[in-house]
Amino acid sequence: MSVSVFLDTLRKHELDQIFNSWNNAPSKFGSDYSRLGITDTSDRRKIFGLVQAIRKDSEMSSPTSTSTANSRMMAPSSSTANTSGLRQPQNYATTNNASLNSSRLPMPDFSSSSSSNNNNSNGNPANRGRRQSVIGTSKPQALYNNGGPPQPPQHDRPVRSRTMSDAPRPDFNQQRTAPLKGRRLELRRSLYLDQPQEDDDSEDDESSTKNRKFRASAPLLDAYGVPLSPAKQQQQQARASPGPSRYAEVTASLNNHNLPPSDLNQKIRVCVRKRPLSKKEIDKGDKDVAPMNGNRSLQINEPKLKLDLTKYTEQHSFTFDDVFDLNCPNNLVYERTAWPLVNYIFKGGKATCFAYGQTGSGKTFTMLDPKQGLYIMAARDIFSMLRKPENQHLSAWIGLYEIYQGQLYDLLNERKKLFAREDGKNNVIISGLKEYPIDNVDKLIQVFDYGSSVRSTGSTGANDSSSRSHAVLQILLKHKVNRKKIHGKLSFIDLAGSERGADRGEADTKTRMEGAEINKSLLALKECIRALDQDKRHTPFRQSKLTQVLKDSFVGNSRTCMIATISPGGSNSEHTLNTLRYADRVKELKGERDRRSPMERNPSNSGSSTVDDNATNTQWTDSSPNDYEDYDSNEDEQFQDDSNDDYFSNESDILDDDTFNVEEENIFDVDFPQEQDDLIHSSSFNTPNISNPPKSPPRYGMVTGSPLPPAASSYKSSNYRPNSMSMASNYSVNNSSSENGGRPLSLQMKRSSFTLPRSLSMYSPSRTSMDTGSDTSSAYSGSHQPPQRSMTVQQTVQQFEYRSSSSHQSPLPSSPQQKQLQPQSPLQQQQQQIPNSDSLSSLAGVPSFSYDKMDEFVKFHRAEIREITDCTKRETKLVANISLDLSSNQNFEDGSSNSSEKSTAQFTKYLQDLDEILERKLAAVEALRDRISETVGQIEL
Ligand SMILES: Nc1ncnc2c1ncn2[C@@H]1O[C@H](COP(=O)(O)OP(=O)(O)OP(=O)(O)O)[C@@H](O)[C@H]1O
């Protein structure tokens, strides 16, 4: 604010006279401040300080130069403006004897003679008179703040014309002869809390940078802009400033890989990387507003403007697991971020390292730079670890894909479209992804170069080569003997940059659409993080492809490292704060909940987490390759080339219980909470006991060592008849084939839940047991007769498939869509054909199905599931659209009949579409039921 504006304001409020009386303590003029609308005591003090400075300034001005000064005062001064941003009063000694320049001020009393205390005798008398009339003659005596000691008498000083920004702060502790620059700096320190300011006075830049200190007098703000309490501030500073030597210590320890386990083995680590200012930013005069405060904390000095365009600075402080300064090389970043994850995957875990940040902030540079990206360093370490004797049985496979506009594309396979799936255990599967076995860095770079050349990039206002997609580099550790068995997985994710509309510059529609999609997916990611943070039952992972893919970064036995990349320039501070708040949210999640794996949490596994990891590893991977089917080397190729058809089989291949023994504690991905909650809470779906996982995968026809529920424990493996037992043991059946159009077998459906003995998950159909044709009646004629329950067609189908699959059994429905289908309409129930127990019993004695037959059925089942899944997706979109339409119509209801007609039309269309979808779904279910009938009907009953 310039002096003139200030005085104008006073005048407007008829307060210009108060200058005369403002020579005394400000508190005396409380009413005047109030009239000015200044209620805050510290603001009052600031204003008072400003008045004193003005007085001093005008006193120092020579009358001859006054006119020049006056003309300058017409323009606001940025430096002056900064004073408004002061958050704390300054210990600011001022002098009495002030005078004031202001050409804009009317001249209330030009008749007054020169002030007796005006030492400048050669000035313009008119101005002198004007000043005197405005200011009066009384001299401020008191030290401004706290009524400090009286100031020494004012000396004459050379007069120069200047705006307030150039006014030296009167400082009687200094020699009058001190260089002007020093005095200006002093003034700035006093007025602006030593904060770095965007100052148009370039000669001060260097010194201001050097002297950049952040005084505790300005209240620090937390991530959300709320001032920290003094106690918290102290804590922050204690945490954030471990001392100058700490960084060197950390660096030294990094070089030995000798890191404190508590730091590096957390479930979620959140680090921040600050890039240097770019040449463009430097040319624009941008300044670094993100000084580090120790190794783990940084401060953002956010330049802000008040409504009246005065500038001020808001300080925000953040603390993370690590903060990497602008000159920190990638290898150091690697040591603190990706290296622990590399270790972890060799112990059989899943790990994800992703970079999040504003466009152009250095995500790609950090993650996927072809020369020094973290992935290169990780790969180098992985290859060297693979050469160790204990890892000879493993090999590394690389896949690279991107998520562009909500679709997955294989960057190593001509951008072939991919599909993200997940199993019931929160493992994310990228079905159809082409993977390459790679054993050295050169080969990796070659493959990666090819992949990144087809990645979607574009030019935006913020970055000439901006990634327009999220890129995921996946490194899988597979068993050499059985390549379907995955030992560990490490993903590097280079997220597309978050951006504001303004960042896009003159973007075309495509770029804008890309930007919108990017922001949407990042928003979805944030929503998921928020939901996890708040312990919500429902986490909307399905809101975007990105969150679907990232899901296993947050749940189960996984580790995640997020690197938030920031641009340090003041012009980016808003974005930087957004990124840091985002990261802070993730960190909170980490801090609030100990989400390490149970093995790590288990106090009995005391000691370093390395020991824990080993223990975990032993349990997860202690299985003999012989327990698996022989691997057909062609199958991988088939899988890669035919993602659609073979997805489910691959899913079960990948979802190896013993490799990724994912904890079932995180059932977040629930889009239909009510239905799903029933299932989740139902004891029907007891999940395998994670604390006591089977040591080896289930074998055909043998009981594993896992605890069985009492009802199941009575079943002897020798008696086990999978085809009949599960139906007979769990569901009431009626012989009603004659009443049902000759359909020999169909199942009664009731909404009641059913109990699936957990033991079933431990059993697999055994050719031996089936071939023996032993009567299952003995299995359930014993004392533990299973309860008579009913099941849905879908449940039956699941059972069917479940029994038919060979080695990977799960007591859970394999997909949420399947779960979702369990409730049935009364009509459907009526339509169900109800075989009785006799008919099923009679099935027990017939020769078994051939494997071809069973395979055929299972394939058909998969196809129908895909159809139903597709319908469900459409249904979900449909319901989302109609609710949005209706609520927006309601919100903008203008009372006209138009909006209600519109709603009615939309609703009608919605009903039609829904009907069509349900038709398709029912057709799929019907087809499946027919196939059941057909399949069973081919057996002679
Ligand atoms: N730590 C760093 N040191 C030196 N240069 C860096 C650093 N980080 C980023 N850069 C440079 O900044 C520019 C932008 O970086 P980059 O492309 O990695 O940003 P980005 O966050 O991936 O952007 P987008 O989201 O738009 O893809 C590049 O020229 C890069 O070389």
The ligand as a Tripos MOL2 file, in Angstrom:
@<TRIPOS>MOLECULE
LIG
   31    33     1     0     0
SMALL
NO_CHARGES

@<TRIPOS>ATOM
      1 N1         15.4550  -33.3430   -9.9490 N.pl3     1 LIG1
      2 C1         15.6390  -32.8070  -11.1600 C.ar      1 LIG1
      3 N2         16.8380  -32.3530  -11.5210 N.ar      1 LIG1
      4 C2         17.0360  -31.8020  -12.7340 C.ar      1 LIG1
      5 N3         16.0850  -31.6610  -13.6780 N.ar      1 LIG1
      6 C3         14.8550  -32.0980  -13.3820 C.ar      1 LIG1
      7 C4         14.5620  -32.6920  -12.1230 C.ar      1 LIG1
      8 N4         13.2720  -33.0110  -12.1090 N.ar      1 LIG1
      9 C5         12.7830  -32.6560  -13.3010 C.ar      1 LIG1
     10 N5         13.7180  -32.1140  -14.0690 N.ar      1 LIG1
     11 C6         13.5200  -31.5860  -15.4310 C.3       1 LIG1
     12 O1         12.2480  -30.9360  -15.4440 O.3       1 LIG1
     13 C7         11.5660  -31.1910  -16.6660 C.3       1 LIG1
     14 C8         10.1960  -31.7720  -16.4000 C.3       1 LIG1
     15 O2         10.3620  -33.0120  -15.7540 O.3       1 LIG1
     16 P1          9.4170  -34.2670  -16.0310 P.3       1 LIG1
     17 O3          9.1340  -34.4180  -17.4740 O.co2     1 LIG1
     18 O4         10.0530  -35.4030  -15.3200 O.co2     1 LIG1
     19 O5          8.1110  -33.7770  -15.3100 O.3       1 LIG1
     20 P2          6.7870  -34.6070  -15.0660 P.3       1 LIG1
     21 O6          6.3880  -34.3520  -13.6680 O.co2     1 LIG1
     22 O7          6.9860  -36.0130  -15.4470 O.co2     1 LIG1
     23 O8          5.7880  -33.8780  -16.0460 O.3       1 LIG1
     24 P3          4.4700  -34.4790  -16.7100 P.3       1 LIG1
     25 O9          3.5550  -34.8510  -15.6300 O.co2     1 LIG1
     26 O10         3.9370  -33.3410  -17.5090 O.co2     1 LIG1
     27 O11         4.9280  -35.6070  -17.5280 O.co2     1 LIG1
     28 C9         12.4420  -32.1430  -17.4530 C.3       1 LIG1
     29 O12        13.1540  -31.4060  -18.3980 O.3       1 LIG1
     30 C10        13.3980  -32.7060  -16.4340 C.3       1 LIG1
     31 O13        14.6470  -33.0240  -16.9840 O.3       1 LIG1
@<TRIPOS>BOND
     1     1     2 1
     2     2     3 ar
     3     2     7 ar
     4     3     4 ar
     5     4     5 ar
     6     5     6 ar
     7     6     7 ar
     8     6    10 ar
     9     7     8 ar
    10     8     9 ar
    11     9    10 ar
    12    10    11 1
    13    11    12 1
    14    11    30 1
    15    12    13 1
    16    13    14 1
    17    13    28 1
    18    14    15 1
    19    15    16 1
    20    16    17 2
    21    16    18 1
    22    16    19 1
    23    19    20 1
    24    20    21 2
    25    20    22 1
    26    20    23 1
    27    23    24 1
    28    24    25 2
    29    24    26 1
    30    24    27 1
    31    28    29 1
    32    28    30 1
    33    30    31 1
@<TRIPOS>SUBSTRUCTURE
     1 LIG1         1 GROUP 0 **** ****
